Amino acid sequence: MEAERSNRRRAAMAGWDEENWYSRYQLARLAAVQGHPAPDVTHAYLAAYEARPRRAEPLIALARWHRLRGEWALAYLYARAATE
């Protein structure tokens, strides 16, 4: 998929941290939408969060993803971490 290739290429580049973070975040969203295995989705969202810990969006999205899968405890943990 072209979106995945482009975001991987941008995430690997140096430059503005916000653009790098956004590319990693989009890669995580793509992994979730495309139905990648749970460890891959989790890793992608956490990589986006680690790239810019001030941004809560990856944790919120991860909490939502777990909630939609019926994984309430994990959803709660990520939602709580996002609020802190």
VEXZA-5462 format. One record per atom (N, C-alpha, C): x, y, z; chain; residue in three letters. Coordinates in nm, 3 decimals, always signed. Layout:
<pts>
        u        v        w  chain  res
        X        Y        Z      A  ala
...
</pts>
This chain:
<pts>
        u        v        w  chain  res
   +0.084   -0.117   +0.000      A  met
   +0.000   +0.000   +0.000      A  met
   +0.089   +0.124   +0.000      A  met
   +0.054   +0.220   -0.084      A  glu
   +0.136   +0.340   -0.100      A  glu
   +0.140   +0.425   +0.027      A  glu
   +0.029   +0.434   +0.098      A  ala
   +0.026   +0.514   +0.222      A  ala
   +0.124   +0.457   +0.325      A  ala
   +0.128   +0.327   +0.334      A  glu
   +0.221   +0.264   +0.429      A  glu
   +0.366   +0.290   +0.390      A  glu
   +0.397   +0.275   +0.263      A  arg
   +0.535   +0.300   +0.217      A  arg
   +0.575   +0.445   +0.242      A  arg
   +0.487   +0.538   +0.209      A  ser
   +0.518   +0.679   +0.228      A  ser
   +0.538   +0.714   +0.375      A  ser
   +0.453   +0.661   +0.462      A  asn
   +0.467   +0.691   +0.604      A  asn
   +0.591   +0.626   +0.664      A  asn
   +0.625   +0.507   +0.618      A  arg
   +0.749   +0.443   +0.667      A  arg
   +0.870   +0.526   +0.625      A  arg
   +0.868   +0.572   +0.502      A  arg
   +0.979   +0.652   +0.451      A  arg
   +0.991   +0.783   +0.531      A  arg
   +0.879   +0.847   +0.559      A  arg
   +0.883   +0.974   +0.634      A  arg
   +0.923   +0.951   +0.778      A  arg
   +0.878   +0.844   +0.839      A  ala
   +0.912   +0.815   +0.978      A  ala
   +1.062   +0.791   +0.994      A  ala
   +1.126   +0.742   +0.890      A  ala
   +1.269   +0.714   +0.897      A  ala
   +1.355   +0.837   +0.871      A  ala
   +1.295   +0.944   +0.822      A  met
   +1.370   +1.065   +0.790      A  met
   +1.395   +1.150   +0.914      A  met
   +1.498   +1.229   +0.904      A  ala
   +1.522   +1.330   +1.007      A  ala
   +1.432   +1.450   +0.975      A  ala
   +1.427   +1.542   +1.065      A  gly
   +1.347   +1.660   +1.039      A  gly
   +1.256   +1.694   +1.155      A  gly
   +1.147   +1.759   +1.124      A  trp
   +1.055   +1.806   +1.225      A  trp
   +0.994   +1.689   +1.302      A  trp
   +1.008   +1.691   +1.432      A  asp
   +0.961   +1.581   +1.518      A  asp
   +0.812   +1.553   +1.501      A  asp
   +0.736   +1.659   +1.482      A  glu
   +0.590   +1.642   +1.471      A  glu
   +0.554   +1.562   +1.345      A  glu
   +0.622   +1.587   +1.236      A  glu
   +0.596   +1.511   +1.113      A  glu
   +0.636   +1.365   +1.131      A  glu
   +0.748   +1.343   +1.197      A  asn
   +0.793   +1.207   +1.223      A  asn
   +0.691   +1.135   +1.309      A  asn
   +0.644   +1.200   +1.414      A  trp
   +0.543   +1.140   +1.501      A  trp
   +0.416   +1.108   +1.424      A  trp
   +0.370   +1.203   +1.343      A  tyr
   +0.245   +1.183   +1.270      A  tyr
   +0.255   +1.064   +1.174      A  tyr
   +0.369   +1.047   +1.111      A  ser
   +0.388   +0.932   +1.022      A  ser
   +0.380   +0.802   +1.101      A  ser
   +0.442   +0.798   +1.217      A  arg
   +0.435   +0.678   +1.301      A  arg
   +0.292   +0.652   +1.348      A  arg
   +0.222   +0.758   +1.383      A  tyr
   +0.083   +0.745   +1.426      A  tyr
   -0.004   +0.691   +1.312      A  tyr
   +0.017   +0.742   +1.191      A  gln
   -0.059   +0.693   +1.077      A  gln
   -0.028   +0.547   +1.045      A  gln
   +0.097   +0.506   +1.064      A  leu
   +0.133   +0.365   +1.044      A  leu
   +0.057   +0.277   +1.143      A  leu
   +0.044   +0.323   +1.266      A  ala
   -0.030   +0.247   +1.367      A  ala
   -0.177   +0.238   +1.330      A  ala
   -0.234   +0.349   +1.287      A  arg
   -0.376   +0.348   +1.248      A  arg
   -0.399   +0.254   +1.130      A  arg
   -0.307   +0.255   +1.034      A  leu
   -0.318   +0.163   +0.921      A  leu
   -0.311   +0.018   +0.966      A  leu
   -0.220   -0.012   +1.058      A  ala
   -0.208   -0.149   +1.108      A  ala
   -0.338   -0.193   +1.174      A  ala
   -0.400   -0.105   +1.249      A  ala
   -0.526   -0.140   +1.316      A  ala
   -0.638   -0.162   +1.215      A  ala
   -0.650   -0.073   +1.118      A  val
   -0.756   -0.081   +1.019      A  val
   -0.738   -0.203   +0.929      A  val
   -0.614   -0.236   +0.897      A  gln
   -0.587   -0.348   +0.808      A  gln
   -0.595   -0.483   +0.879      A  gln
   -0.617   -0.481   +1.010      A  gly
   -0.633   -0.606   +1.084      A  gly
   -0.503   -0.679   +1.112      A  gly
   -0.394   -0.607   +1.127      A  his
   -0.267   -0.671   +1.162      A  his
   -0.279   -0.740   +1.298      A  his
   -0.192   -0.833   +1.328      A  pro
   -0.197   -0.901   +1.458      A  pro
   -0.186   -0.801   +1.574      A  pro
   -0.251   -0.835   +1.684      A  ala
   -0.256   -0.746   +1.800      A  ala
   -0.118   -0.697   +1.846      A  ala
   -0.017   -0.784   +1.855      A  pro
   +0.115   -0.733   +1.899      A  pro
   +0.172   -0.627   +1.804      A  pro
   +0.146   -0.642   +1.675      A  asp
   +0.196   -0.544   +1.578      A  asp
   +0.125   -0.409   +1.593      A  asp
   -0.005   -0.413   +1.615      A  val
   -0.082   -0.290   +1.633      A  val
   -0.036   -0.220   +1.761      A  val
   -0.025   -0.295   +1.868      A  thr
   +0.019   -0.237   +1.995      A  thr
   +0.158   -0.176   +1.981      A  thr
   +0.249   -0.249   +1.920      A  his
   +0.386   -0.200   +1.900      A  his
   +0.386   -0.071   +1.819      A  his
   +0.305   -0.066   +1.714      A  ala
   +0.301   +0.053   +1.629      A  ala
   +0.250   +0.175   +1.705      A  ala
   +0.143   +0.157   +1.782      A  tyr
   +0.091   +0.271   +1.859      A  tyr
   +0.191   +0.314   +1.966      A  tyr
   +0.254   +0.219   +2.032      A  leu
   +0.351   +0.256   +2.136      A  leu
   +0.476   +0.321   +2.076      A  leu
   +0.514   +0.281   +1.956      A  ala
   +0.628   +0.346   +1.888      A  ala
   +0.593   +0.491   +1.857      A  ala
   +0.469   +0.516   +1.816      A  ala
   +0.426   +0.653   +1.791      A  ala
   +0.426   +0.733   +1.921      A  ala
   +0.378   +0.673   +2.027      A  tyr
   +0.377   +0.742   +2.156      A  tyr
   +0.519   +0.774   +2.203      A  tyr
   +0.609   +0.678   +2.189      A  glu
   +0.747   +0.699   +2.232      A  glu
   +0.817   +0.807   +2.149      A  glu
   +0.777   +0.821   +2.024      A  ala
   +0.837   +0.924   +1.939      A  ala
   +0.800   +1.065   +1.988      A  ala
   +0.686   +1.077   +2.055      A  arg
   +0.639   +1.208   +2.103      A  arg
   +0.548   +1.187   +2.223      A  arg
   +0.607   +1.163   +2.340      A  pro
   +0.526   +1.129   +2.458      A  pro
   +0.430   +1.240   +2.503      A  pro
   +0.449   +1.361   +2.454      A  arg
   +0.355   +1.469   +2.490      A  arg
   +0.221   +1.452   +2.421      A  arg
   +0.217   +1.372   +2.316      A  arg
   +0.094   +1.352   +2.240      A  arg
   +0.022   +1.227   +2.292      A  arg
   -0.101   +1.243   +2.333      A  ala
   -0.178   +1.133   +2.391      A  ala
   -0.256   +1.053   +2.286      A  ala
   -0.262   +1.102   +2.164      A  glu
   -0.345   +1.037   +2.062      A  glu
   -0.316   +0.887   +2.044      A  glu
   -0.190   +0.845   +2.040      A  pro
   -0.166   +0.701   +2.023      A  pro
   -0.223   +0.617   +2.138      A  pro
   -0.213   +0.667   +2.260      A  leu
   -0.267   +0.593   +2.374      A  leu
   -0.419   +0.591   +2.371      A  leu
   -0.478   +0.702   +2.332      A  ile
   -0.624   +0.708   +2.321      A  ile
   -0.672   +0.612   +2.214      A  ile
   -0.606   +0.613   +2.100      A  ala
   -0.644   +0.522   +1.991      A  ala
   -0.625   +0.377   +2.032      A  ala
   -0.519   +0.349   +2.104      A  leu
   -0.495   +0.212   +2.151      A  leu
   -0.601   +0.171   +2.250      A  leu
   -0.641   +0.260   +2.338      A  ala
   -0.748   +0.231   +2.434      A  ala
   -0.878   +0.201   +2.358      A  ala
   -0.909   +0.283   +2.260      A  arg
   -1.030   +0.261   +2.181      A  arg
   -1.024   +0.128   +2.107      A  arg
   -0.911   +0.098   +2.049      A  trp
   -0.895   -0.028   +1.974      A  trp
   -0.920   -0.148   +2.065      A  trp
   -0.863   -0.144   +2.186      A  his
   -0.886   -0.255   +2.280      A  his
   -1.032   -0.259   +2.325      A  his
   -1.092   -0.143   +2.347      A  arg
   -1.233   -0.140   +2.389      A  arg
   -1.323   -0.203   +2.283      A  arg
   -1.299   -0.170   +2.158      A  leu
   -1.379   -0.227   +2.049      A  leu
   -1.359   -0.377   +2.036      A  leu
   -1.247   -0.428   +2.082      A  arg
   -1.220   -0.572   +2.080      A  arg
   -1.272   -0.641   +2.207      A  arg
   -1.331   -0.564   +2.297      A  gly
   -1.384   -0.621   +2.421      A  gly
   -1.277   -0.648   +2.526      A  gly
   -1.161   -0.589   +2.510      A  glu
   -1.050   -0.607   +2.604      A  glu
   -1.050   -0.489   +2.701      A  glu
   -1.144   -0.496   +2.794      A  trp
   -1.175   -0.383   +2.881      A  trp
   -1.057   -0.343   +2.971      A  trp
   -0.989   -0.439   +3.027      A  ala
   -0.879   -0.407   +3.119      A  ala
   -0.766   -0.333   +3.047      A  ala
   -0.731   -0.380   +2.929      A  leu
   -0.627   -0.313   +2.852      A  leu
   -0.673   -0.175   +2.807      A  leu
   -0.798   -0.165   +2.766      A  ala
   -0.853   -0.035   +2.726      A  ala
   -0.844   +0.064   +2.841      A  ala
   -0.879   +0.020   +2.960      A  tyr
   -0.873   +0.107   +3.077      A  tyr
   -0.730   +0.152   +3.105      A  tyr
   -0.635   +0.059   +3.098      A  leu
   -0.496   +0.094   +3.127      A  leu
   -0.443   +0.200   +3.032      A  leu
   -0.470   +0.184   +2.904      A  tyr
   -0.420   +0.282   +2.807      A  tyr
   -0.495   +0.415   +2.818      A  tyr
   -0.624   +0.411   +2.845      A  ala
   -0.701   +0.535   +2.862      A  ala
   -0.650   +0.611   +2.986      A  ala
   -0.625   +0.538   +3.091      A  arg
   -0.575   +0.603   +3.212      A  arg
   -0.438   +0.665   +3.188      A  arg
   -0.350   +0.591   +3.119      A  ala
   -0.217   +0.643   +3.088      A  ala
   -0.228   +0.769   +3.000      A  ala
   -0.324   +0.772   +2.911      A  ala
   -0.341   +0.889   +2.824      A  ala
   -0.383   +1.012   +2.902      A  ala
   -0.457   +0.993   +3.010      A  thr
   -0.503   +1.108   +3.088      A  thr
   -0.394   +1.163   +3.178      A  thr
   -0.294   +1.084   +3.206      A  glu
   -0.186   +1.128   +3.294      A  glu
   -0.080   +1.191   +3.213      A  glu
</pts>
